[in-house]
Amino acid sequence: MNPWLPAEDHRVVLIHDRTQDVIASAVELATTRRTRRAGLLGRSHLEGNAALVLAPCFAIHTAFMQFPIDVLFV
């Protein structure tokens, strides 16, 4: 099963492949050089149901982050 399933309103939802649990219901895709470079800059928080997917991505930095984040490389 594809983990990127568009919701009815065309949002991207991240689903755990084995359990089918919703991991993030508000997924933002950063797939251009501009959106990847912007990342989470200027944000003071990220909602608990949100995720930012950087693709392609080989490394990240967290300099000047205003809040803690969990990072997964998949």
C-alpha positions in Angstrom: 0.0 0.0 0.0 1.2 3.5 -0.8 1.9 5.5 2.4 0.9 8.8 0.7 -2.9 8.7 0.4 -4.7 11.9 -0.7 -7.6 12.6 1.6 -11.0 13.6 0.1 -10.0 17.3 0.2 -6.7 16.5 -1.6 -4.5 16.8 1.5 -1.8 14.2 1.9 -2.1 11.8 4.8 0.7 9.7 6.1 -0.4 6.1 7.0 1.6 3.4 8.7 1.8 0.6 6.1 1.5 -2.3 8.6 -1.0 -1.0 11.1 -2.9 1.4 8.9 -2.7 4.0 11.7 -2.7 7.6 10.7 0.7 9.1 11.5 0.1 12.6 10.3 -3.2 14.0 8.8 -1.8 17.3 7.7 1.3 16.6 5.6 3.1 19.4 3.8 5.3 18.3 0.8 8.4 20.3 0.2 9.5 19.0 -3.2 11.0 22.0 -4.8 14.4 23.6 -4.0 12.6 26.7 -2.7 10.2 24.9 -0.4 12.9 22.5 0.9 15.2 25.5 1.6 12.3 27.3 3.5 11.5 24.1 5.5 10.2 25.1 8.9 11.9 28.5 9.0 9.8 31.2 10.6 7.5 28.8 12.3 7.1 28.8 16.1 5.5 25.4 16.2 4.1 22.4 14.2 0.7 20.9 15.1 0.7 17.4 16.6 -1.0 16.0 13.5 1.3 17.7 11.0 4.4 16.6 9.2 6.8 18.2 6.6 8.2 15.9 4.0 11.4 17.0 2.3 12.0 15.1 -0.9 14.6 14.5 -2.1 16.6 15.0 1.1 20.0 13.7 2.1 20.6 15.8 5.2 18.9 18.5 7.4 20.0 21.1 9.8 18.2 22.4 12.8 20.1 25.7 13.4 17.9 28.4 14.9 14.9 26.0 15.4 12.3 27.5 17.8 10.9 24.2 18.8 12.0 20.5 19.1 11.2 18.2 16.2 11.4 14.4 15.5 13.3 13.5 12.3 12.9 10.3 10.3 15.0 9.4 7.2 13.0 7.0 5.1 
